[in-house]
């Protein structure tokens, strides 16, 4: 409950809500002994990095692809389990209801430097700009692939594509109907008294119509334990969806709609006991996937409401749309261009009274230019305008050079921005600090956008049985946003420097640089390995600019995917993360370095067009009860960060 924040340390926690040439030659990686997509394979067709289909090695940014088959092979219970093994990505679960995910640093509570989309539709929560991962309206068994783009992406996607984009691409109803099965299910039971259930029914006719009905239910008792100061992070999330598709003469018309409920306790800065949320969405889209010069249209509506003990935390209505066109211009130019818009209305009990409105509009264009001597250039620009924070200009240039038949060098420069959130703009909430003393957290309608200018150099070599890639990057960041005290309580009787009003301000800048090294190798006919390492370092050029953020310097991943013969397969993954530190107004807390190991052992009960697979899944085999993000300073209130122990699951999935 929001009003439980009744002490100064807790008040300081509240403010943290508060951050050319022909197509590249095919890689040897196309030969897969496993008869499915390679584990985080490099040789893929991707669309997110340039908004058009292209080989991964030809993309203007670094991309990692995770396929639906890989999600199953790895034993991913949730999306977060797969994202942990992507270079440059940090997943920090505070408890079973809260996770913060960033790309290349600047993680924080309510991390909002990453744009997450489902079929190119943004799903970031409007109020904080972040992602409530437990509320992402997707069934794991519905995922066709996930494309993770690292680096600034505002040139094509605008605000919040600050340092990366995750695009979750779903299987269409036609995809599911072609599989020759009308029903598909997935159920996972086990750790923390949890169950994850999914059911999809699909059908198609000879007139080009197809549909999928989906149902999902998630329940967990939470990582936390009992006691007055324990983390009560239990939750229940039912989800129902409709996906309908109609094939037209020159394209596809698709309707997607869904309803998702959440009931549980939410502990992250706020203590929202008995939180209930309701999300509904409707998306209508038209695409021309087979056209030489395709046209794409999308219109969507999203309604989100969150209530905790009769307090309206937020209600948001968003209307969003996009028009995109691709044209082949002359022989050596491919132009992608379009415009986007968003109209959002919102209100709540802890923002300035009344209903608030924000309109966003963006136009973009990118030219893919084939140059002589095996050079390829991408020249892109985007202009965004918002009623609240004004205009932004986001350019990008990427140059790719093919070095022989098996190497590619890419140099890129891009600018991106993070918009001030609705919370940072309109927060207006009182917090009892002590008997007779009340503090206030205030928004600021004059905030500037946070800007990032990034330089990147990437080298990739295709090997006879895999690939090796090394990427270095340097980011200069300006206008970071944080809460600053603007008035203080009298002293005496209160301690000197006790703030009574804090307001969001632009507090300065920082630099962030790092190196990512990754490789995949076909070790034997039945054994494939993955290895990657990420080094990150961030430095501030202004006192307090990095307040509320935490970034581990080292992240290491290693994994082996094996076919054991017969109907057995296995996955073993090792994940290690360095220590990180959080500053809360000069008070430091730490998350020690940790390592865990994941295991999946699967057995195919039935093959063919209606497969049935049983698997044993174990996460965090070390059972070290580690924490993944530094906790806020102790305040006498229940803990927000819960230790994570070993979790064992039984998974059954198939078609019939």
N, C-alpha and C positions, 0 to 999 in steps of 0.2 A: 504494500500500500504506500502510495507516494507520500502521504503525510507522516509516515514513520521516520522520515529523515529528520531527526530532531536534535542532532548534535553537530558541532562544527566539523569534525572530520568527515561526517557523512555529507555535509553540505559541500565540502570541497570535492567529494566524489561526484556529486551531481553535475558539477561543471564539466566533467569529462564527457558529457553527452554531446557533447560539446565538441572528425577529421575526414637482251633483246634481240631478240634472236628467237630462234625456234624454241619450242617447249623443251625444257631440260630433258636429257635422256632418262629413260626409266632406270630405277635403281635395282640392284640385285635383291633388294629387300622384298621385291614382289613375290619371290619364291618362298612360301611359308610351309614348313613341314607340318604345321599344326592345322592346316586347311582352314584357317580363319585369320582375321586381322592380327597383325603383330602387336605384341605388348607395347603400347605407346609408340606405335610405328611411325617412322619418319616419312615413308613414301605414301602419302595420302593426297586425295583431292580435298582442298579446303576452300571455304567461302568467306570466312569472317574477316580475315586480314585485309581483303581488298574489296569485299562485297561482290565478288565474282568468282566462278569456279576456276581453280588453278592448281597445279602441283604444289605441294607444301614447300619444296625447295625453291620455288619461284615466287613465294609470297614476299611482300614488302616488310614483314615483321616476323619474329620468331613465333612459331606455332607448335603446340603439342596437341595431338589428337588422342582421345580415349574413346574406343568404340563400345557399343553395347555388349559385344562378346567379351571384351576385356573386363568390363564391370563384373560379369559373371565369373570369369576365370580368376580374377583377383579376389573375389569374395567380398565385394563392396556391399555393405549393408545399407549405407547412405552415400550420397554424393561426396561427402567430406572424406570418406575412406579412400576414394580414388584420387582426389585432388592432392592428397598428401605426397604422392609420388611424382608430381610434376615439378620440374626444376623451377626455382624462383618463387614458388607458391608456399606461403605459410598458412597452415590451418591451426587455429588456437581455439580449442573448446574450453570455455570457462566452466560449463556444466552441461547437463544433458539437454537443456533448452536453449543454450546460447553458444554460438560459434562465431568467430571473427576470422575472415579470410582476406588476405591481401597478396598482391604480387609485387615483389621487389621492395619490401619494407613498409615502414610507416603503419604497422598494425596498431590497433587501438580498440577500446570499447566502442561499439557501434562503428566499426571500420567501414568507411565509405569511399575508398579510393579505387574501387573496382566496379565495373559495370557487368551485371549478370543478365543474360537474356535467355528466353526460350523461343526458339525459331525467330530470332531477331527482335523479339518484343521485350523491352526492359522490364525486369521484375524487382528492381531496387525499391525499397520502401520509401515513399515520398517524404515522410516527415523527417527522418534522420539521414536519408540518402544511402543507408546501408542495406544489408540483406538479412532478413530473418530466415536463416537457412531451414528451420523447421517448418516454415510456411511457404516454401517454394512449391508451387502447384504442379508437381510432376511425379509420375510413377517411374521408378528405376527401370522396370521392364519395358517402358515405352521409349526409352532413350535409344536413338540410333547411333549418335556419337556426341562427344563434347569437344569443342574446339577452344583451347586456351591460348589467347594471344597475349604475349608479354611486351610491355612497352607502351608509350603514349598512344591512345587510340581516338582522341577527340576529333581528328581530321575527318573521320567517317561517322562517329557515333556521339559527338558532342559531350555534354557534361557527364562527369563521373567515369568516363572511359579514361581515367586519369593516368593510371599506370598499368592498365591491362583490361582485357575483355574475356569473359567466359560466355560462350554461346552454346546452349544445350539444344541440340537438334533432334527432333522426335521422329519416330516412325509414323508415316502417314497411314490412314486407314487402308489405302491401296497396298502399301508395303505389308501390312499385317494380314490382309486378306489373301495376298499372293503366297503367303507362307503355308497355305493349305490347311489352316486350322482356325476354327471360329472362337475358341476359348484359350486364353493364356493366363497362367496364375504364377504367383510367387509368394511364398510365406517363409519368414525367418523368425525363429523363436529362440530365446536364450537370455544373454547377459542383461543384468539390471532389471530382471523381470519384464523383458521387452518382447513385443511382437510387431512385425512389419508384414502386412498382408496386402496383396495386390491382385486384382482380377480384371481382365480385359476381354470383352466380347466384340468380335469384328465380323463384318459381312460386306459383300459386294455383289452387284448385279451386272448384267451385260450391257447396261446403258451408261456405264462410266460413273456410277454412284457407289460410294463406300462409306462406312461409318464404323466408329469404335466407341463403345461405352466403357468407361474405366471407373474402378472403385478402389480406394486405398484406405487403410486404417493403420495408424501407428500409435503404439502405447509404450511408455517406459516408466518405471519407478524412479528413474533418475540416478545419477552418479552419487549424489549426496547421501548422507546418513542422518539419522534422527537427532534429537536434542534441540534445545532452544536456539543454538547458534549453527545448526547444520544447514546444508543447502537442500531445500525442499524443491527439487527441480523435476518433479513428475509432470507428465503431459499426456494428452490424448488428442490425436489429430485425424479426424475422418475427412475424406476427400472424394468427390465424385466429379466426373468429367464427361464431356461429349466432344467427339471429333468427327466431323462429317466432310466429305469431299465429293466434288462433282467435276468430271472431266468435260471440258468444253472444246470447241474446235481448235483453239490456239493456246489454251492454257488450262489451269486448274483453279477452281473456286473452292475455298476451304473455310469451314466454320468451326471454331474451337470455343468451348465454354466450360466453366467449372465453378464449383462451390467448395470452399475449404473452411473448416472450423478448427479452432484451437482452444483447449481448456487445460489450464495448469498454472504453475507458478513461474514467474519470470524474474530472475535475479541477475541484473546487470546494471549497476549504478542505482537504478530504481528497484524498489522491492514491490513488485506488483503481485500481490497475493490474490489467488482466484481470478487470474486474468482470463478473459474470454475475447477471442478475436473472430471476426467473420470476414472472409474474402470471397467476392464473386467477380468473375471476369467474363468478357465476351470478345472474341477476336474474329473479324472477317477479313480474309486475305485472298488476293488473286495473284498467281504466279505463272510465268511462261518458262518452265524449266528446259524445254527443248528448242526454244527459239534462239536464233543466232544473235539477235538484239533484244533480249528479254525485257519485259516490263513487270514491275512488282508493285502491288498496292496493298495497304494494310490500314484497317481502322480497328480500334479497340477501346473498351471501357473497363475500368477497374474500380471496385468499391472496397474500401478497407475500413473496418471499425474495431476499436480495441477499448474494452471497459474493464476496470478493476475496482471492485467493491463500490459500485455506483459512481465512480469517477470516470468520466469520458477522457481517456488518454488521447484519443485521436479518432477523427472520422475524415476520410479522404475520398474524394471522387475525382478520377482522372480520365480524361478523354485524350486519346493519342492516335496519331496517324502518320503515314509515310507513303511517299511516291518515289519510286526509283526506276531509272532507265539506263540501259547499257547500249552503246553503239560502237560498231567498228568504223573508225574514221580513217580513210585512206588505207594503206597497207600495213603501217607500223604503229597505229594508235588505236587503243581501246579506251573509250571514255565511259566512266560510271558517274552518274550525277543524280541528284534528287533533293527532296526537301522533307523535313519532319516538323511536326507541331505537337504541342501538349497543352491542355487546359486543365488545371487542377483547382478545385475548391476544397477547403478544409477548415475544421474548427476543433476545439478541445477545451478542457477545463484548465489547462496549465499553459495556455498561450494568451496573447492579448485578446480581449473579448471581441466577439463578432466572427463572421465568416470571412475568410481571406481567400484571395484569388491570385493565381500565378499563371501567366501565359508564356510559353516558350515557342520559338520558331528558329529553324535552322536550315541552311542550304549548303550543299557540298558538291564537289566535283573532284574526280581523280582520273588522271591520264596515265595509262600504261603504255610506255613508249619503247619500242624495240629499236635498239641502236646497233651500229656495226660492231664488229670485233667482239661478239658475244657479250655485249652490255645490255642491260635492261634497266629502265628508269621508271619510277613512280613519282608523279608530281601531283600533290593533292592540297586542297584548301577547303576550309569550312568557316562559315559565318553563323554565329548564334546570337540571338537577342532574347532577353527575358525581361518581363515587366519589373522584376524586383532588383536584379543585379546588373542589368544593362547588357552590353555587347561584348562578344569575344571572337577572336580571329585565331584559327588553328591551322597552321601549315604543316606539311610533311614532305620530305624528299627521301627516297630510297634508291640507291644504286646497287645493282647486282652485277657481278662479273663472274662468268663461268671460266674456271681455271682448268682447262683440259676437260676430260670426259667425266671426272668423278669428284670435282671440287667446286665449291661456290663461295665467293666472298661477297658479303653484303655490308654496306655502310649506310646508316640512316640517321636523319635528324628530324625530330618532331616536337611540336608544342601541344600541350593538352591543358585542361582546366577542370577544377572541381568546384561546383557551384555551392555557395552558402546554402545550407539546408533550411527547410522551413522552421525547424527547431531553433537553429542559430539566429534566424531572422525574427521569430515571433515569440520566443520563450518569455513567459511572464508568470513565475510561480513563487509563492512564499514558502519558506522552510523554517520551522521553529528551531532556533539554535540553543536557547537556554531560557529559563523562566524570565519572561518579560522582554525577550530579544528574538526578533524574527528577521531572517535574511531573505534576500530576493535574488533570483537568477533571471537575467533579462536578455532578450534578443536584441539585434541591431540591424535595422533595415538598410544601413549604409555600408555593409561589408563588401569588400572586393572579392572576386574569385581567386582561389588558390591556383597558381600557374606553375607548370612544369615544362622545362626545356630539356629535352633529352637527346644525347648522342650515343650511338650504338655501333659496334663493329662485331660482325659475326662471320665465322669461318666454319664450313661444313665439308666433310669428306665422306664419300660413300665407300665403304669397304666391301670386300667380296661377300662377307656374311654379316653385314651390319653397317653402322655409321658412327662417326665421331664428330661432335660439334662443340665449339668453344665460342662463347659470347661475352663481350665486355660492354658495360654501359656506364654512363655518367649522367646524372640528373641534377639540374639546378632548380630549386623550388622556392617560390616567393609567396608572400601574403598568407602564410599559414594562419589558421583561426584558432583562438583560445579564449577562455574567460579571464577577464582582468578585474581586480577590485576597483570600484569607483567611489565607495564610501566605507567608513569604518565606525565601529562602535566606540563610544567614549571610554577613555582609560584614565583612572579607574571609573567604574568598577570592573570593566572587562579587560582581558589581557591586551597589551598593545598590539596593534595591527590586526584586530579581529574584523574581518570584512562583513559588512551588512548588505552590500549590493555588489554583484558581479555582472559584468556585461561582456558579451562576445565582442572581440576586437581582432583585427589583423595584427598578429604579434611578431612577424618576422619571417625569415627564410631558413633554408637548410640546403645541404648538398647530400646526395646519396649516390654511391657508386658500388659496383660489384662485378663479379665474374660468375658465369654459369658454364659448367662442363658436363656434357652428357654423352652417353653412348648406349647402343643396343647391339648385341652380338648373338648370332646363332651359334651357340657353343657346340652342340651336337645336333643330330637329326631330330631329337626329341626334346632338346633343352635350349631355352632362350633366356638370355640375361639382360638386365637393365642396370645401369649405374649412372648416377648424376650427383653433382656437388654444387652448392651455391654458396658464394661468399658475399656478404652484404655489410656495408658500413655507412652510417649516417652521421653527419656533423651539422651542428647548428651555427648560424652566423648571427643569432640574436638570442638573448637570454629568455628562456622559457618557450621558445618556438616549438620545440619537440615535446613539450609537456603533454602527457596523456598518451604518448606513443611508445611502442616497444618493438624492437627488431633484433632477433638473434643474428649473430654474425655468420653462423655456419649451419647449413642444412645438408644432410647427406642421405642418399637413398640407394639401396641395392635390392634387386629382386630377381628371382628365378621362376620361370614358368615352365612346367615340365609335363610331357605326356608319358605316363609311366608304363604304357602298354595295356592292351585290352581296353577296358572301359574306364580306367583310372586316370586322373590328372591331378596335379598339385601346384600350388603357388606358395612361395616363401618370400616375404618381404621384410627388409630391415630399414628402419627410419630413425634418424638421429638428428636432434635439434640442439643448438647451443643455448647458453643461458641468455636471458633477456632481463631488462630493467625498466621499470615504470616510475616516472617522476610525477608526483601530485603535490604541486606547490612546495617543492623542496623536500618532501618526504618520499624516500625511495623504497620500493618493494621489488622483489626479485622472483623470477621463475628459474630454478636451476636447470642446467642441461639435462636432457632425458633421451632415452633410446627405447624403442619398442620393436617387437617382431610380430608380424602377422602371418597366419597360416590358413590355407584352404586345402582340403582334401576332398575331391569330388569323385562320384561314381555315377556313370550313366546307366540308369535302370532300363531305359528304353531309347532306341535311336530312331532314325527315319524322320518322317515329316512331323511326327508327334513325339518329340523327345521328352524325356523325364529324367531329371538329375537330382541326386541327393548329395548334400555336401556338409562337411563339418568345417566350421569357420572359427578361428580363434584370433582375437585382437589383443595386442599388448601382452604377449606371452611372458615377458619379464615380470609382470605383475608388480611394478615398482611404485604404484600409487603416485605417479607424477602429476604435476600441474602444468598446463600449457600456456598460461598467460599470468603475468604478475597480478596479484590481487590488489585492490585499492587499500589504503591505510585502514587498519582496524578501527572500528567505530563503536563497538559494543552491540552492533546489529548483526543479524545472521550473515554468515560468510557468503560471498558471491562466487568464489572459485572452488570447485570440488576436485579432489584428486581422482585420477582415472586408474582403475585397476584392470585385471584380466577379464575379458568378456568372451564367452563361448556360445556359439549359435549352431543350430541345425537349420539348414535351408533346403527347401524342396521347391523346385520350379519346373514348369513344363507346359505342354500344349495338349489339348484334346478336343 
